[in-house]
């Protein structure tokens, strides 16, 4: 029966602790959400999650960082009051691009040019 020496156990233990620390830190990386107003008119009272953006003129964009693992809720007032809720929670480190369309709808994409599944 092989016996592990302390020379081997210390690096293995430190590696395990480092791996757990990296996993814990990576779960707390905030997600980023970009909101782009392509509606053709200005928007007021814009909130993304708990972040208040305020007013967005036509063609203007803003980026906010939000804590991961919560469903994304966007509220704004354009031609009418509108609330949008994402199907899935925001993942750690995920980037989401939200285009506000002329009918006050929201087109959610993972990156610029790619649609979310």
Residue pairs with C-beta under 8 A, 6 or more apart in sequence:
26 92
26 93
27 68
27 92
28 67
28 68
28 92
29 68
29 92
29 93
30 65
30 66
30 67
30 68
30 92
30 93
31 65
31 66
31 67
31 68
31 90
31 91
31 92
31 93
31 94
31 95
31 96
32 63
32 64
32 65
32 66
32 94
32 95
32 96
33 48
33 49
33 63
33 64
33 65
33 66
33 72
33 90
33 95
33 96
33 97
33 98
34 61
34 62
34 63
34 95
34 96
34 97
34 98
35 46
35 48
35 53
35 56
35 61
35 62
35 63
35 64
35 74
35 98
35 100
36 61
36 97
36 98
36 99
36 100
37 43
37 56
37 57
37 58
37 59
37 60
37 61
37 100
38 58
38 59
38 99
38 100
38 101
38 102
39 58
39 78
39 100
39 101
39 102
39 104
40 58
40 102
41 58
41 78
41 79
42 55
42 56
42 57
42 58
42 78
43 55
43 56
43 76
43 77
43 78
43 100
44 54
44 55
44 76
44 77
44 78
45 54
45 55
45 75
45 76
45 77
46 52
46 53
46 54
46 55
46 56
46 62
46 74
46 75
46 76
47 53
47 73
47 74
47 75
47 76
48 64
48 66
48 72
48 73
48 74
48 98
49 64
49 66
49 67
49 70
49 72
49 73
49 90
50 66
51 64
51 65
51 66
53 62
53 64
56 62
56 76
56 100
66 72
66 90
67 90
68 89
68 90
68 91
68 92
68 93
68 94
69 89
69 90
69 91
69 92
70 89
70 90
71 85
71 86
71 88
71 89
71 90
72 85
72 86
72 89
72 90
72 96
73 83
73 84
73 85
73 86
74 83
74 84
74 85
74 98
74 106
75 81
75 82
75 83
75 84
76 82
76 100
76 104
78 100
78 104
79 104
80 104
82 104
82 106
84 98
84 106
86 96
86 108
90 96
94 110
95 110
95 111
96 108
96 109
96 110
96 116
97 108
97 109
97 110
97 111
97 112
98 106
98 107
98 108
98 109
99 106
99 107
99 108
99 109
100 106
100 107
101 107
108 115
108 116
109 115
109 116
110 116
